[in-house]
């Protein structure tokens, strides 16, 4: 059946207009750095990367390395950092492929590459041992780093960590990239982003417009969205049990009881696999408790670190 030109032309105009309306190009790096990388941010060369970091607190104090989750940035930790830095050296970074660190020139977004970057960072900062704190994807990287570099990890804190396979996922096998994710480099409507961010909070109303806008801006940083797709395509999840069994350092598992992304019941998998693990459950909080209520979520961490 042929479509008449008087129907086809307006339809094409509508489709082109819709595409232009939905198109979200990367934002200029200089503008993003001016807005989001003021003091105490710094950029340092590590393992071939221009790494965006914040390193605050007394240099002689016990050091904490904080690793953010998927699609996030070091800004997620800022409320905790302000509370911790009087007594701890608090290091937070934009992981490779995220935030203002941006794309890795190697194109390698495997966990092994990220672990190598973290080791190089500690070398650069002359830190032989740190406490590593990771959330979600950052939690998985934290425990994998601890398994690969146990001498460098004094204590380990896993906040709603990723690492055990979801139903339908097989260990040691690449995961197919969902088709809908392939539009990510071209469009990022706030309504779509809010749909992924709201479940991170037990109470979505606590997610302010300013925080949501920051998440969006960090994903619109040059090259980040394509790096995110590459990370998903390159990720192969190993069976975590042997690696978790090898952890000899003290481990704290923290979980928001209202977590809608990774259920708190998954904490039992970690407790069963890690020899020296304790659990702190946060009854009223969700997947990112340090964002949702920094003061309420902090005491279990401080107690674990020694008061």
C-alpha positions, 0 to 999 in steps of 0.5 A: 500500500502506498502512502500519499505524499500529503500524509508522508511529508507531515509524518516525516516532519513530525518524526524529524522534529521529535528527534530534534526535540529529544536529542541531547548532545554531550555538554561542553567539558569546560562548562561542566568542570566550571560548575562541578569541579571547583575546590576541592576537586583536582585532576591527576594523571593515573594509569593513562587517565585524567582522574577527577578526585577529591582528597580531603581531611588530615593527611595523617588520618586513616584513609577511606577510598569511596567508590560510587555506583553505576551512572553516578559520580564522586558527588554522591559522597559529599554529605558523608565526606563533610561529616567524615573529613574532620577525623579521616582522610576521605578520597572519592573519585569519578570511576573510569567512564563516569563523571568528569573522569570521562572516557578511558582512552584505552576503551577498557571498562572491565573490572580488571582495568578499574582495579588496576586504576585503583592500585595505581591511584594508591601508588600515586597518593603513596597510600599503602593501605586504605579502607575501601567503601563501595556502593552498588557497582562500586561495591562490586569493584570494592570487593573485587579490589580487596580480593585482588589486592588484599594487602592494600585493604585494611577494612571493607565496607559494602553498601548494597553491593552488586555481585551476585547474578540476578535471575536469568543471568549466568556467571562468566558469560557476557550479558546482551545489551538491552536494545533500549540502552542503545539510544542513550548516546542520543537522548536523556530526557529528565523524565526517563532519568528520574524513572531510574533514580527515584527507585534508589530512594526509599522516599523519592520525594527526597531526591531533589531537582538539583541532585537529579540535574547533577546526575543528568549533567554527569551523564552528559559529560563528553563520552560518558554515555558511550563509555557506559554502553561499553562497560555493560557490553564488556562486563562478565560477572564471575561467580563471587563466592570463591573471591568473597571466601578469600577476604580476610579483612573485617567487612561491614555490609550495609543495606537499606531495608527499603532498597528497591534495586537490590533487595536487602535479602541479598545481604545474606549471600554476602554474610554466608560467603565472607568469613568476617562480615557484619551486617548493618541494616538501615530500616527506613532507607534505600539504595543510596542511604548516604545521599538519602539521609547522611546523618542517619546512615553514617553511625554504623560506618563510624562504629565499624571504623573504630568509633 
